[in-house]
Amino acid sequence: MKRKYFLLVLFLILAMFLSGCGGVIIVTPATNEAKVRSVINEYFLAINDQNWNKAKSCCVYGSDIYYETCYLEDAVNTLYQYAYNVTITCFINISNVFVSGSYANAYCSGSITIIADHNYESDIFSGYCYLQKVGNTWKIYDF
């Protein structure tokens, strides 16, 4: 009888101990895939909002995409010298996300339209977006 009580108490203590482990997060490939998609979406939303600091924060500092974002920022700032209103609209479709260790890629297709007052320029694009895990976050380093 004492043995049954001992096992019951041991089981209850173990159950209480394990219930405190709910905060442990195991990163699965699905979680990494969602994070990769999120960073790409954040980047293009920041471009839409002309939030250049946010867009550059989604990029690996010094990478090609970082400097292309700086170039786009300069081009839009130049447009503001000649136009009252400049609007950027990006649409992006993300597919085929592949994560391998600290690197990932995703196939992206979409369009970008820049409207300066009544003039506009539009382009469609497609290709792979390449990301690298920097610290604990994914960042774009090439497109």
Buried (B, 14 or more C-beta within 10 A) or exposed (E): EEEEEEEEEEEEEEEEEEEEEEEEEEEEEEEBBEBBBBBBEBBBBBBBEBEBEBBBBBBBEEBBBBEEBBEBBEEBEEBEEEBEEBBBBBEBEBEEBEBEEEEBBBBBEBBBBBBBEEEEEEEEEEEEBBBBBEEEEBBBBBB
